[in-house]
């Protein structure tokens, strides 16, 4: 199963994926280097994930995209902007561009992930799990998976332990934010497995049809 992992960060959502061939795209070279060290079997691209999606979406069986979430974040807008003097910013519309693009163009399975926003989502999500909204072209059923940790107040050692990553040897800025940006690995694995189950079913149907034609 060929998987495209966009805005890969250090690979939180990727950590519990097994038996897949992954291409990961990350713009920040330092984060990409950490990802490559964590997942040496993956093909890592340092570049613009948004453009990479446009150029390569037809090449994969499953696409996971996690566009930048900070500009949509309820915490940033309602706490940091309103009470802490953080500058207000435009919401990053790549999120909705990708949802619309994939809905109308992708033949593969796909998922777009983001945080719960400070506004009513412009496109209704297909699923809400933990602190995330998901848009997808397959059903993501509810799960009793508990979040690995309460993100807001957790410090770096707590996040490292809960997520299964160590950044002690990494010279990257704002390690706490990098870890906070990770999707819970158990949740990432849960969604990938749902996609894989559908993909395998389609593959089996395709093989059966080909074999049937061969018999004639």
C-alpha positions as CSV (number, residue, x, y, z in Angstrom):
1,X,0.0,0.0,0.0
2,X,1.6,3.3,-1.1
3,X,0.9,6.1,1.3
4,X,1.5,9.8,1.0
5,X,2.1,11.6,4.4
6,X,1.8,15.3,4.0
7,X,3.0,18.0,6.5
8,X,4.7,15.0,8.2
9,X,6.5,16.8,11.1
10,X,8.4,14.3,13.1
11,X,5.8,11.6,12.3
12,X,3.3,11.4,15.2
13,X,0.5,10.0,13.0
14,X,3.0,7.7,11.2
15,X,4.5,6.0,14.3
16,X,2.1,3.0,14.4
17,X,1.8,2.5,10.7
18,X,3.0,-1.0,9.5
19,X,3.4,-2.8,6.2
20,X,3.1,0.4,4.1
21,X,5.4,2.2,1.6
22,X,5.5,5.8,2.8
23,X,6.5,9.1,1.0
24,X,6.6,11.9,3.6
25,X,6.7,15.6,2.8
26,X,7.9,18.2,5.3
27,X,8.9,21.8,4.6
28,X,11.2,22.3,7.6
29,X,14.6,20.6,7.0
30,X,15.2,20.0,10.7
31,X,11.9,18.3,11.3
32,X,12.4,16.3,8.1
33,X,15.8,15.1,9.4
34,X,14.2,14.0,12.7
35,X,11.4,12.2,10.7
36,X,14.0,10.5,8.5
37,X,15.9,9.2,11.5
38,X,12.7,7.9,13.1
39,X,11.5,6.2,9.9
40,X,14.6,5.4,7.8
41,X,12.6,3.2,5.5
42,X,10.4,6.1,4.3
43,X,11.1,8.3,1.3
44,X,11.3,11.8,2.8
45,X,10.8,14.9,0.6
46,X,11.8,18.4,1.9
47,X,9.3,20.6,0.2
48,X,5.9,22.2,0.0
49,X,3.3,19.6,0.9
50,X,0.5,21.6,-0.7
51,X,2.2,21.7,-4.1
52,X,3.4,18.1,-3.8
53,X,-0.2,17.0,-3.3
54,X,-1.3,18.7,-6.5
55,X,1.6,17.2,-8.5
56,X,1.5,13.6,-7.2
57,X,-2.0,12.8,-5.8
58,X,-2.6,10.2,-8.5
59,X,0.4,8.1,-7.4
60,X,-0.8,6.8,-4.1
61,X,-3.3,4.3,-2.6
62,X,-3.9,6.5,0.5
63,X,-3.2,10.1,1.4
64,X,-2.9,11.6,4.9
65,X,-2.7,15.4,5.1
66,X,-2.4,17.5,8.2
67,X,-2.2,21.1,7.0
68,X,-0.9,23.7,9.6
69,X,-3.4,24.1,12.4
70,X,-2.3,27.1,14.4
71,X,-4.3,29.7,12.5
72,X,-7.5,27.6,13.1
73,X,-6.9,26.8,16.7
74,X,-9.5,27.8,19.3
75,X,-6.8,28.1,22.0
76,X,-4.7,30.5,19.9
77,X,-7.7,32.7,19.0
78,X,-9.7,32.7,22.2
79,X,-6.8,32.8,24.7
80,X,-3.6,33.9,23.0
81,X,-5.1,36.6,20.7
82,X,-7.7,37.8,23.1
83,X,-5.8,37.9,26.3
84,X,-2.0,37.4,25.6
85,X,-1.4,39.9,22.8
86,X,-0.7,37.3,20.1
87,X,-1.2,38.9,16.7
88,X,-4.4,37.8,14.9
89,X,-3.8,36.1,11.5
90,X,-5.9,35.0,8.6
91,X,-7.0,31.3,8.8
92,X,-4.8,29.2,6.5
93,X,-7.1,28.2,3.7
94,X,-4.9,25.4,2.4
95,X,-7.0,23.2,4.8
96,X,-10.2,23.7,2.8
97,X,-8.5,23.8,-0.5
98,X,-7.2,20.3,0.1
99,X,-10.5,18.9,1.3
100,X,-12.3,20.2,-1.8
101,X,-9.5,19.2,-4.2
102,X,-9.4,15.6,-2.8
103,X,-13.1,15.2,-2.7
104,X,-13.4,16.1,-6.4
105,X,-10.2,14.7,-7.9
106,X,-8.7,11.8,-5.9
107,X,-9.6,8.3,-6.7
108,X,-7.5,6.9,-3.8
109,X,-8.5,6.8,-0.2
110,X,-7.6,10.0,1.7
111,X,-7.9,11.8,5.1
112,X,-7.4,15.4,6.0
113,X,-6.8,16.2,9.7
114,X,-6.9,19.5,11.7
115,X,-7.8,20.8,15.1
116,X,-11.2,21.9,16.4
117,X,-11.3,25.5,15.2
118,X,-12.5,28.7,16.9
119,X,-15.3,29.0,14.2
120,X,-17.9,26.8,12.7
121,X,-16.0,24.7,10.1
122,X,-16.5,25.9,6.6
123,X,-16.9,22.3,5.4
124,X,-18.5,19.9,7.9
125,X,-16.0,17.3,9.0
126,X,-16.7,13.6,8.4
127,X,-15.5,12.6,11.9
128,X,-14.5,14.2,15.2
129,X,-12.1,12.1,17.3
130,X,-10.2,13.4,20.4
131,X,-9.1,17.0,19.6
132,X,-9.2,16.5,15.8
133,X,-11.5,17.0,12.9
134,X,-11.2,14.6,10.0
135,X,-12.4,14.9,6.4
136,X,-12.3,11.7,4.5
137,X,-13.8,9.7,1.7
138,X,-14.3,6.6,3.8
139,X,-16.0,6.1,7.2
140,X,-13.9,6.8,10.3
141,X,-16.0,5.2,13.0
142,X,-15.9,6.4,16.6
143,X,-13.4,4.7,18.9
144,X,-12.9,4.4,22.6
145,X,-9.2,5.2,22.2
146,X,-8.2,7.7,24.9
147,X,-5.9,10.6,24.0
148,X,-2.3,9.8,25.1
149,X,-2.0,12.9,27.2
150,X,-3.6,16.2,28.0
151,X,-1.8,18.3,25.5
152,X,-2.3,21.8,26.8
153,X,-0.4,21.6,30.0
154,X,2.0,18.8,29.3
155,X,5.7,19.5,29.3
156,X,8.4,18.1,27.0
157,X,9.3,14.9,29.0
158,X,5.6,14.1,29.5
159,X,4.9,14.5,25.7
160,X,8.0,12.5,24.8
161,X,6.9,9.6,27.0
162,X,3.3,9.7,25.9
163,X,4.0,9.9,22.2
164,X,7.1,7.6,22.1
165,X,9.5,10.2,20.7
166,X,12.7,11.5,22.1
167,X,14.0,14.9,21.0
168,X,16.9,15.1,23.5
169,X,19.6,14.7,20.8
170,X,17.8,17.0,18.4
171,X,18.8,20.7,17.9
172,X,15.4,22.0,16.9
173,X,13.6,25.0,18.3
174,X,10.3,24.9,20.3
175,X,10.4,21.2,21.0
176,X,7.2,21.4,23.0
177,X,5.2,22.8,20.1
178,X,6.7,20.2,17.8
179,X,5.5,17.5,20.1
180,X,2.1,19.1,20.7
181,X,1.6,19.2,16.9
182,X,1.8,15.4,16.8
183,X,-1.3,13.3,16.2
184,X,-1.6,10.6,18.8
185,X,0.2,7.6,17.2
186,X,-2.6,5.2,18.3
187,X,-5.2,7.4,16.5
188,X,-3.0,7.6,13.4
189,X,-2.7,3.8,13.4
190,X,-6.4,3.3,13.9
191,X,-7.3,5.5,10.9
192,X,-4.6,4.0,8.7
193,X,-5.9,0.5,9.5
194,X,-9.4,1.5,8.5
195,X,-8.1,2.8,5.2
196,X,-6.0,-0.4,4.6
197,X,-9.0,-2.6,5.2
198,X,-10.9,-0.8,2.4
199,X,-7.9,-0.8,0.2
200,X,-7.3,-4.5,0.6
201,X,-11.0,-5.2,-0.2
202,X,-10.8,-3.2,-3.4
203,X,-7.5,-5.0,-4.3
204,X,-9.1,-8.4,-3.8
205,X,-12.1,-7.4,-5.9
206,X,-9.8,-6.2,-8.7
207,X,-7.7,-9.4,-8.6
208,X,-10.9,-11.5,-8.7
209,X,-12.1,-9.7,-11.8
210,X,-8.8,-10.0,-13.5
211,X,-8.6,-13.7,-12.8
212,X,-12.2,-14.1,-14.0
213,X,-11.3,-12.5,-17.3
214,X,-8.3,-14.7,-17.7
215,X,-10.3,-17.9,-17.3
216,X,-12.5,-17.0,-20.3
